[in-house]
Amino acid sequence: MSQQTIVPDSEHAPPDSPPGDARPTRGDSSPARNFGKGFLVELAIVALIDAVGLYGILTAIAVEQWAIMAFLALALVAVNWIYFSRRTLPAKYLLPGLLFLLVYVVFTAAYTGYVAFTNYGDGHNSTKQDAVAAILAQNEQRVEGSAAFPLTVLSRDDQLAFAIVRDGEALVGTAEDPLAPAQGAKVEADRVTEVPDWQVLGFAEIAQRQQEIVGLRVPASDDPADGSLRTQDASTGYLYESVMAYDEDADTMTNTQTGVVYSPNEHGQFQAEDGSTISPGWRVTVGFENFTRAFSDDRLRGPFIEIFLWNFAFALFSVLSTFVLGLFLAVVFNDPRVRGRKLLRALLILPYAVPAFLSALVWKGMLNTRSGFLNQVILGGADIGWLSDPWLAKLSVLGVNLWLGFPYMFIVCTGALQSIPSDVYESARMDGAKPWRLMRSITLPLLMVSVAPLLVASFAFNFNNFSLIYMLTGGGPNFVGTPVVIGHTDILISMVYSIAFESGLKQYGFASALSILIFLLVGAISWWGFRRTRRLEEL
């Protein structure tokens, strides 16, 4: 075998190439090849984004949401321009976060501000046109002497429909689509027996879906005033017409049986001269009414003021109690004379390692009046309403929050104490300073420089500590005689949740106004607190 000389790549390189220049080979992962792979990955991602965005645009057009359609169109244009332009490389990393910021922060805040100035909520969640149609539909009665139509119940993809024969023509309609001619339908003895693409339900299937069938309302036409087709036995249909009549020119709603005329009022409802109203209403702008309602409504004023004061007291005592206990434990276990400090510190952090909502549920069981561990085991069967008495419930909330919050303060204070130079303490001791003097003149001032901003942040967190209140007491015990379900341990944020979701009628406008007030309060307190912490750094 002939010997083959191995020559370094530098000897075969062109004269202009620098020494040691390596040319890409087939198996080489060169920057050029990596760029090509990266470009293909980006192209695939942009293509996927374009597909999803186009689907969203078509869906927005279908439901006539023009603002969403415009935003998606602009977002797609920005994505394609930035990711296919060489001059916008930094924007590739900023664009995703910017889009999420616009959707989840800016849009949410702006929409909350808009809703706060409206009466949006149950009974006022749509337009006036929809309200008129709903009023006409909800006040329908069977027309006396109206013809009875042999009725066939149909189904397609779990959607129900009625089929009848009127004037010799087969008609089919659903809850969304009014009665319309059915092409290719078969009729026997004035009853529809077969409809293309629809399944005729038998007796057993009708029995299984009886409630749905009886509750189904099929509009007779596109005009709500023409009534609807309904049935009580799934075999015969009757025409139902509304007892309310809407005069579009006069913009009034009239009850044809009583003759009472209802006119629109400022709160988005039809109202009679005697003050009675018809539901549902429609969404209208109410100005600052939602912002002043908590103070102007006699049934809300007292409970709201109590919740407002309790919210401040809860946040303040929570911060002070957790800080004092955490600082005390940090000072104790920072002393080198304490044995087993590492193990004890690890045990003290355990409450912080368990999820707060889970700990709150455990404490709720332990504080139960009849079967709780505290009453039955520790107190020997005592009957103390830790969560049912207003003052004891507040005390329980503060105690549980102390259990959940002191490990955080313990960690913070331990780190701050260990950052203080030991030379400072030695110099003070040489000057004759006692332990209390060291704490007051050295430890606390140096500690507050780093801990004070965290105390402000902790106050803001506890001011909106929804999970603890919701999981432990649910806001209870409840106030009596209030128009919304709120309780003695509710804070403002849990009150907002109750108004929006748990008080029977959902009042999104009122809840949005309160959430804006909470934001302004927390923002003002945080701004003042951080300004005060700057002075500590200057001392």
C-alpha positions as CSV (number, residue, x, y, z in Angstrom):
1,M,0.0,0.0,0.0
2,S,1.3,3.4,-0.9
3,Q,1.6,6.0,1.8
4,Q,-0.6,9.0,1.7
5,T,0.7,12.3,2.9
6,I,-1.7,14.3,5.1
7,V,-1.4,18.0,4.3
8,P,-2.9,20.6,6.7
9,D,-5.9,22.6,5.4
10,S,-3.9,25.8,5.6
11,E,-1.6,24.6,2.9
12,H,-4.5,24.0,0.4
13,A,-6.2,27.3,1.3
14,P,-6.2,30.0,-1.3
15,P,-3.4,32.6,-1.0
16,D,-5.8,35.3,0.1
17,S,-7.2,33.3,3.0
18,P,-5.7,33.8,6.4
19,P,-3.7,31.0,8.1
20,G,-5.9,28.4,9.8
21,D,-9.0,29.4,7.8
22,A,-11.3,26.4,7.7
23,R,-13.6,26.0,4.8
24,P,-17.1,24.4,5.4
25,T,-17.3,20.7,4.5
26,R,-20.4,18.5,4.1
27,G,-20.5,17.6,7.7
28,D,-19.5,21.0,9.0
29,S,-22.0,23.0,11.1
30,S,-20.9,26.4,9.7
31,P,-22.6,29.7,10.4
32,A,-23.9,29.8,6.9
33,R,-25.6,26.4,7.3
34,N,-26.9,27.4,10.7
35,F,-28.4,30.6,9.3
36,G,-30.2,28.6,6.7
37,K,-31.7,26.2,9.3
38,G,-32.7,29.0,11.5
39,F,-34.3,30.8,8.6
40,L,-36.4,27.8,7.7
41,V,-37.5,27.4,11.4
42,E,-38.5,31.1,11.5
43,L,-40.3,30.7,8.2
44,A,-42.3,27.7,9.5
45,I,-43.2,29.7,12.7
46,V,-44.3,32.7,10.7
47,A,-46.4,30.5,8.4
48,L,-48.1,29.0,11.4
49,I,-48.7,32.4,12.9
50,D,-50.1,33.6,9.6
51,A,-52.5,30.6,9.4
52,V,-53.8,31.1,12.9
53,G,-54.1,34.9,12.4
54,L,-55.9,34.5,9.1
55,Y,-58.4,32.1,10.8
56,G,-58.9,34.6,13.6
57,I,-59.5,37.4,11.1
58,L,-62.1,35.3,9.2
59,T,-63.8,34.4,12.5
60,A,-63.8,38.1,13.6
61,I,-65.4,39.1,10.3
62,A,-68.0,36.3,10.7
63,V,-69.1,37.7,14.1
64,E,-68.6,41.3,13.0
65,Q,-65.9,42.1,15.6
66,W,-64.1,44.7,13.5
67,A,-61.7,45.9,16.2
68,I,-60.4,42.4,16.7
69,M,-60.1,42.0,12.9
70,A,-58.2,45.2,12.5
71,F,-55.8,44.3,15.4
72,L,-55.1,40.9,14.0
73,A,-54.5,42.3,10.5
74,L,-52.0,44.9,11.8
75,A,-50.3,42.2,13.9
76,L,-49.8,39.9,10.9
77,V,-48.4,42.8,8.8
78,A,-46.0,43.7,11.6
79,V,-44.9,40.0,12.1
80,N,-44.2,39.4,8.4
81,W,-42.4,42.7,7.9
82,I,-40.2,42.3,11.0
83,Y,-39.3,38.7,10.5
84,F,-38.5,39.0,6.8
85,S,-36.6,42.3,6.9
86,R,-32.9,42.4,7.6
87,R,-33.1,45.8,9.2
88,T,-35.4,44.8,12.0
89,L,-33.4,42.2,13.7
90,P,-33.8,43.6,17.3
91,A,-37.6,43.8,16.8
92,K,-37.8,40.1,16.4
93,Y,-37.2,39.6,20.1
94,L,-39.4,42.5,21.2
95,L,-42.4,41.9,19.0
96,P,-43.8,38.8,20.9
97,G,-43.6,40.5,24.3
98,L,-45.0,43.7,22.8
99,L,-48.1,41.9,21.3
100,F,-48.8,40.1,24.6
101,L,-48.4,43.4,26.5
102,L,-51.0,45.0,24.2
103,V,-53.4,42.1,24.5
104,Y,-53.1,41.2,28.2
105,V,-52.3,44.5,29.8
106,V,-53.1,47.5,27.6
107,F,-56.3,46.1,26.1
108,T,-57.5,44.7,29.5
109,A,-56.9,47.9,31.3
110,A,-58.6,50.0,28.6
111,Y,-61.6,47.7,28.4
112,T,-61.9,47.6,32.2
113,G,-62.0,51.4,32.1
114,Y,-64.6,51.4,29.4
115,V,-66.8,48.9,31.3
116,A,-66.5,50.9,34.5
117,F,-68.5,53.7,32.9
118,T,-71.4,51.5,31.7
119,N,-74.1,49.4,33.3
120,Y,-72.7,46.2,31.7
121,G,-73.8,43.1,33.6
122,D,-76.7,40.6,33.8
123,G,-79.7,42.1,32.2
124,H,-77.6,44.7,30.4
125,N,-75.1,42.7,28.4
126,S,-76.0,43.5,24.8
127,T,-77.5,46.1,22.5
128,K,-81.0,47.6,22.5
129,Q,-82.0,45.6,19.4
130,D,-81.1,42.3,21.2
131,A,-83.0,43.5,24.3
132,V,-86.2,44.1,22.3
133,A,-86.0,40.7,20.6
134,A,-85.4,39.0,24.0
135,I,-88.4,40.9,25.6
136,L,-90.7,39.8,22.8
137,A,-89.5,36.2,23.0
138,Q,-89.8,36.0,26.8
139,N,-93.3,37.3,26.9
140,E,-94.9,34.9,24.4
141,Q,-98.1,33.1,24.9
142,R,-100.0,30.6,22.8
143,V,-102.3,32.3,20.3
144,E,-106.0,31.3,21.0
145,G,-107.6,29.4,18.2
146,S,-104.3,29.0,16.3
147,A,-103.8,26.0,14.2
148,A,-102.1,22.9,15.5
149,F,-99.2,21.6,13.3
150,P,-98.2,18.0,13.2
151,L,-94.6,18.3,14.3
152,T,-91.5,16.3,13.7
153,V,-88.4,16.6,15.9
154,L,-85.1,16.5,14.0
155,S,-81.4,16.3,15.1
156,R,-78.1,17.0,13.5
157,D,-74.8,17.2,15.4
158,D,-76.7,17.4,18.7
159,Q,-78.7,20.4,17.4
160,L,-82.5,20.1,17.6
161,A,-84.9,21.3,15.0
162,F,-88.7,21.3,14.3
163,A,-90.3,20.4,11.0
164,I,-93.9,21.2,10.1
165,V,-96.1,21.4,7.0
166,R,-97.8,24.8,6.5
167,D,-99.8,25.6,3.3
168,G,-98.6,22.4,1.8
169,E,-94.9,23.3,2.2
170,A,-92.4,21.5,4.5
171,L,-90.6,24.0,6.8
172,V,-87.6,23.4,9.1
173,G,-86.2,25.7,11.8
174,T,-83.8,25.7,14.7
175,A,-83.3,28.0,17.7
176,E,-81.0,30.2,15.7
177,D,-82.6,29.9,12.2
178,P,-86.3,30.6,11.7
179,L,-88.7,28.3,9.8
180,A,-87.7,28.0,6.1
181,P,-88.6,25.7,3.2
182,A,-86.8,22.3,3.4
183,Q,-85.6,21.2,0.0
184,G,-86.1,17.4,-0.6
185,A,-88.2,16.8,2.5
186,K,-90.8,14.0,2.3
187,V,-94.3,14.5,3.7
188,E,-96.9,11.9,4.6
189,A,-100.4,12.9,5.9
190,D,-99.3,16.5,6.6
191,R,-96.3,15.3,8.7
192,V,-92.7,15.6,7.6
193,T,-91.2,12.1,7.6
194,E,-87.7,12.7,6.2
195,V,-85.4,15.7,5.7
196,P,-82.0,15.5,3.9
197,D,-79.0,15.8,6.3
198,W,-81.3,15.5,9.3
199,Q,-82.2,12.6,11.6
200,V,-85.8,12.1,12.6
201,L,-85.9,11.3,16.3
202,G,-87.9,8.3,17.6
203,F,-89.9,7.9,20.8
204,A,-86.9,6.7,22.9
205,E,-84.6,9.5,21.7
206,I,-87.4,12.1,22.3
207,A,-87.9,10.8,25.8
208,Q,-84.1,11.2,26.6
209,R,-84.1,14.9,25.4
210,Q,-87.6,15.8,26.5
211,Q,-86.6,18.9,28.5
212,E,-84.6,20.3,25.5
213,I,-87.5,19.7,23.1
214,V,-90.1,21.4,25.4
215,G,-87.7,24.3,25.9
216,L,-86.9,24.8,22.3
217,R,-88.2,27.9,20.6
218,V,-88.1,28.1,16.8
219,P,-88.7,31.6,15.4
220,A,-91.5,31.8,12.9
221,S,-89.6,34.4,10.8
222,D,-86.8,36.9,11.0
223,D,-89.3,39.4,12.7
224,P,-89.5,38.7,16.4
225,A,-93.0,40.0,16.5
226,D,-94.2,37.0,14.4
227,G,-93.7,34.7,17.3
228,S,-92.3,31.2,17.5
229,L,-93.2,27.6,17.2
230,R,-93.2,25.5,20.4
231,T,-94.5,22.1,21.5
232,Q,-95.4,20.4,24.8
233,D,-95.6,16.8,23.6
234,A,-93.1,16.6,20.7
235,S,-95.9,15.6,18.3
236,T,-97.9,18.8,17.9
237,G,-96.6,22.4,17.5
238,Y,-98.4,25.6,18.3
239,L,-97.8,29.2,17.3
240,Y,-96.8,31.5,20.2
241,E,-96.9,35.2,20.0
242,S,-95.6,37.9,22.4
243,V,-98.0,39.9,24.5
244,M,-95.6,42.8,24.1
245,A,-95.5,45.0,21.0
246,Y,-92.6,47.2,20.1
247,D,-93.3,50.5,18.2
248,E,-90.1,51.3,16.4
249,D,-91.2,54.9,15.5
250,A,-92.2,55.8,19.0
251,D,-89.5,53.7,20.6
252,T,-91.9,52.2,23.1
253,M,-92.9,48.8,24.3
254,T,-96.7,48.1,25.0
255,N,-98.3,45.3,26.8
256,T,-101.2,44.4,24.6
257,Q,-103.2,42.7,27.4
258,T,-102.9,45.5,30.0
259,G,-102.2,48.5,27.7
260,V,-99.2,49.7,29.8
261,V,-96.7,51.6,27.8
262,Y,-92.9,51.3,28.6
263,S,-90.4,53.9,27.4
264,P,-86.6,53.8,27.5
265,N,-85.0,55.3,30.6
266,E,-81.4,56.5,31.3
267,H,-80.3,53.1,32.7
268,G,-81.0,51.1,29.6
269,Q,-84.5,49.7,30.4
270,F,-88.0,50.1,29.3
271,Q,-89.9,51.8,32.2
272,A,-93.6,52.5,32.8
273,E,-95.0,55.6,34.4
274,D,-95.4,53.8,37.7
275,G,-91.7,53.0,37.8
276,S,-91.9,49.3,36.8
277,T,-89.4,48.0,34.3
278,I,-89.0,45.2,31.9
279,S,-86.0,42.9,31.7
280,P,-83.6,42.5,30.0
281,G,-82.2,45.9,29.3
282,W,-79.3,47.0,27.2
283,R,-75.8,48.5,27.8
284,V,-75.6,52.2,28.2
285,T,-73.1,54.7,29.5
286,V,-73.8,55.8,33.1
287,G,-70.9,58.2,33.7
288,F,-69.4,58.1,37.2
289,E,-72.5,56.4,38.8
290,N,-70.5,53.1,39.4
291,F,-67.8,55.0,41.2
292,T,-70.2,56.8,43.6
293,R,-72.6,53.9,44.1
294,A,-70.7,52.4,47.0
295,F,-71.1,55.7,48.9
296,S,-74.6,56.8,47.6
297,D,-76.5,53.5,48.2
298,D,-77.6,53.3,51.8
299,R,-77.5,49.5,51.8
300,L,-73.9,49.5,50.6
301,R,-72.3,52.5,52.3
302,G,-71.8,51.0,55.8
303,P,-70.5,47.6,54.7
304,F,-68.3,49.2,52.0
305,I,-66.7,51.6,54.5
306,E,-66.1,48.7,57.0
307,I,-64.5,46.6,54.2
308,F,-62.4,49.5,53.1
309,L,-61.0,50.1,56.7
310,W,-60.6,46.3,57.3
311,N,-58.6,46.1,54.0
312,F,-56.1,48.7,55.2
313,A,-55.9,47.1,58.7
314,F,-55.4,43.6,57.2
315,A,-52.6,44.7,54.9
316,L,-50.9,46.8,57.6
317,F,-51.1,44.2,60.4
318,S,-50.1,41.5,58.1
319,V,-46.9,43.3,57.1
320,L,-46.0,44.4,60.6
321,S,-46.7,41.0,62.2
322,T,-44.8,38.9,59.6
323,F,-41.9,41.4,59.7
324,V,-41.6,41.5,63.4
325,L,-41.7,37.7,63.8
326,G,-39.4,37.1,60.8
327,L,-36.9,39.7,62.1
328,F,-36.9,38.2,65.6
329,L,-36.3,34.7,64.2
330,A,-33.6,36.0,61.8
331,V,-31.7,37.7,64.7
332,V,-32.0,34.6,66.9
333,F,-30.8,32.2,64.3
334,N,-28.1,34.5,63.1
335,D,-26.3,34.2,66.4
336,P,-23.4,31.6,65.9
337,R,-24.0,30.3,69.5
338,V,-27.3,28.7,68.4
339,R,-26.8,25.0,67.6
340,G,-28.3,23.4,64.6
341,R,-29.0,26.7,62.9
342,K,-29.2,25.2,59.4
343,L,-31.7,22.6,60.3
344,L,-33.9,25.0,62.2
345,R,-33.8,27.5,59.4
346,A,-34.9,24.8,56.9
347,L,-37.8,23.9,59.2
348,L,-38.9,27.5,59.5
349,I,-39.1,27.8,55.7
350,L,-41.5,24.9,55.3
351,P,-44.7,27.0,55.6
352,Y,-43.5,29.1,52.7
353,A,-42.8,26.0,50.6
354,V,-46.4,24.8,50.8
355,P,-48.8,26.5,48.3
356,A,-50.7,29.3,50.1
357,F,-54.2,28.2,48.9
358,L,-53.5,24.7,50.1
359,S,-52.4,25.9,53.5
360,A,-55.5,28.1,53.7
361,L,-57.8,25.1,53.1
362,V,-56.0,23.1,55.7
363,W,-56.4,25.9,58.3
364,K,-60.1,26.2,57.3
365,G,-60.6,22.6,58.3
366,M,-58.6,23.0,61.5
367,L,-60.7,26.1,62.5
368,N,-64.0,24.4,61.8
369,T,-66.4,25.0,64.7
370,R,-67.7,21.5,65.1
371,S,-65.0,19.2,63.8
372,G,-61.9,21.3,63.7
373,F,-58.7,20.2,65.3
374,L,-58.3,23.4,67.3
375,N,-61.8,23.2,69.0
376,Q,-62.0,19.4,69.4
377,V,-58.5,18.4,70.3
378,I,-56.6,21.4,71.7
379,L,-59.5,23.2,73.4
380,G,-61.3,19.9,74.5
381,G,-64.5,20.2,72.4
382,A,-65.1,23.9,72.7
383,D,-67.7,25.5,70.5
384,I,-65.9,28.6,69.2
385,G,-66.9,30.1,65.9
386,W,-63.4,31.0,64.6
387,L,-64.8,31.5,61.1
388,S,-68.5,32.4,61.9
389,D,-68.0,35.3,64.3
390,P,-67.0,38.6,62.5
391,W,-64.2,39.5,64.9
392,L,-62.9,36.0,65.4
393,A,-62.9,35.5,61.7
394,K,-60.8,38.6,61.2
395,L,-58.4,37.4,63.9
396,S,-58.2,34.0,62.2
397,V,-57.4,35.6,58.9
398,L,-54.5,37.6,60.5
399,G,-53.2,34.5,62.3
400,V,-53.2,32.3,59.2
401,N,-51.6,35.0,57.2
402,L,-48.9,35.3,59.9
403,W,-48.2,31.6,59.5
404,L,-48.0,31.9,55.7
405,G,-46.0,35.2,55.6
406,F,-43.3,35.1,58.3
407,P,-41.0,32.6,56.5
408,Y,-40.6,35.1,53.6
409,M,-39.7,37.9,56.0
410,F,-37.4,35.5,57.9
411,I,-35.5,34.7,54.6
412,V,-35.3,38.4,53.7
413,C,-34.1,39.6,57.1
414,T,-31.6,36.7,57.3
415,G,-30.0,37.7,54.1
416,A,-29.9,41.4,55.1
417,L,-28.4,40.7,58.4
418,Q,-25.6,38.6,56.9
419,S,-24.7,41.4,54.6
420,I,-24.0,43.8,57.5
421,P,-20.2,43.8,58.1
422,S,-19.2,42.3,61.5
423,D,-16.6,45.1,62.0
424,V,-19.4,47.5,62.6
425,Y,-20.7,45.5,65.5
426,E,-17.2,45.1,67.0
427,S,-16.5,48.8,66.9
428,A,-19.8,49.5,68.6
429,R,-19.2,46.9,71.3
430,M,-15.8,48.5,71.9
431,D,-17.5,51.8,72.5
432,G,-19.7,50.1,75.1
433,A,-22.9,49.6,73.1
434,K,-25.4,47.2,74.5
435,P,-27.5,44.6,72.5
436,W,-30.6,46.9,72.3
437,R,-28.4,49.8,71.3
438,L,-26.9,47.7,68.6
439,M,-30.3,46.7,67.3
440,R,-31.7,50.3,67.4
441,S,-28.7,52.2,66.0
442,I,-27.0,49.7,63.7
443,T,-29.1,46.7,62.7
444,L,-32.5,48.4,62.0
445,P,-31.1,51.4,60.0
446,L,-28.9,49.2,57.9
447,L,-31.6,46.5,57.6
448,M,-34.3,48.9,56.5
449,V,-32.3,50.2,53.5
450,S,-32.7,46.8,51.8
451,V,-35.9,45.6,53.4
452,A,-38.1,48.7,53.2
453,P,-38.9,48.4,49.4
454,L,-39.9,44.7,50.1
455,L,-42.2,45.9,52.9
456,V,-44.0,48.2,50.5
457,A,-44.3,45.4,47.9
458,S,-45.6,43.1,50.7
459,F,-48.2,45.7,51.7
460,A,-49.4,45.9,48.0
461,F,-49.6,42.1,47.9
462,N,-51.6,41.8,51.1
463,F,-53.9,44.6,50.0
464,N,-55.0,42.3,47.2
465,N,-54.5,38.9,48.9
466,F,-57.6,37.4,47.3
467,S,-56.6,33.7,47.6
468,L,-56.3,33.7,51.4
469,I,-59.7,35.4,51.9
470,Y,-61.5,33.3,49.3
471,M,-60.0,29.9,50.5
472,L,-60.2,30.5,54.3
473,T,-63.5,32.4,54.9
474,G,-65.0,33.1,51.5
475,G,-65.5,36.7,52.8
476,G,-67.9,35.6,55.5
477,P,-69.7,35.9,57.7
478,N,-71.9,37.8,55.4
479,F,-73.5,41.2,56.0
480,V,-77.3,41.2,56.2
481,G,-79.5,43.4,53.9
482,T,-76.9,44.3,51.3
483,P,-77.8,44.1,47.6
484,V,-74.7,42.1,46.9
485,V,-73.2,39.1,48.7
486,I,-70.3,40.5,50.8
487,G,-69.0,39.7,54.3
488,H,-67.1,41.0,57.2
489,T,-63.7,39.5,56.2
490,D,-64.0,40.6,52.6
491,I,-61.3,42.9,51.3
492,L,-61.9,45.1,48.3
493,I,-60.6,42.6,45.7
494,S,-62.8,39.8,47.0
495,M,-65.7,42.2,47.1
496,V,-65.1,42.9,43.4
497,Y,-65.1,39.2,42.7
498,S,-68.3,38.7,44.6
499,I,-70.0,41.6,42.8
500,A,-68.8,40.3,39.4
501,F,-69.5,36.6,39.8
502,E,-71.2,35.5,43.0
503,S,-74.0,38.0,43.8
504,G,-76.8,36.6,41.6
505,L,-76.8,39.3,39.0
506,K,-73.4,39.8,37.7
507,Q,-72.5,43.6,37.8
508,Y,-69.4,43.9,35.7
509,G,-69.6,47.7,35.4
510,F,-69.7,48.2,39.2
511,A,-66.9,45.7,39.7
512,S,-64.7,47.3,37.1
513,A,-65.2,50.7,38.8
514,L,-64.1,49.3,42.1
515,S,-61.1,47.6,40.6
516,I,-59.9,50.9,39.2
517,L,-60.3,52.5,42.6
518,I,-58.2,49.6,44.1
519,F,-55.5,50.2,41.4
520,L,-55.4,53.9,42.2
521,L,-55.1,53.3,46.0
522,V,-52.4,50.7,45.7
523,G,-50.5,52.8,43.2
524,A,-50.7,55.9,45.4
525,I,-49.6,54.0,48.5
526,S,-46.7,52.3,46.6
527,W,-45.6,55.6,45.2
528,W,-45.5,57.2,48.6
529,G,-43.8,54.2,50.2
530,F,-41.0,54.1,47.6
531,R,-40.4,57.8,48.0
532,R,-40.0,57.3,51.7
533,T,-37.6,54.4,51.2
534,R,-35.3,56.7,49.1
535,R,-34.7,58.8,52.2
536,L,-33.4,55.8,54.1
537,E,-30.7,55.4,51.4
538,E,-29.6,59.0,51.8
539,L,-29.1,58.7,55.6
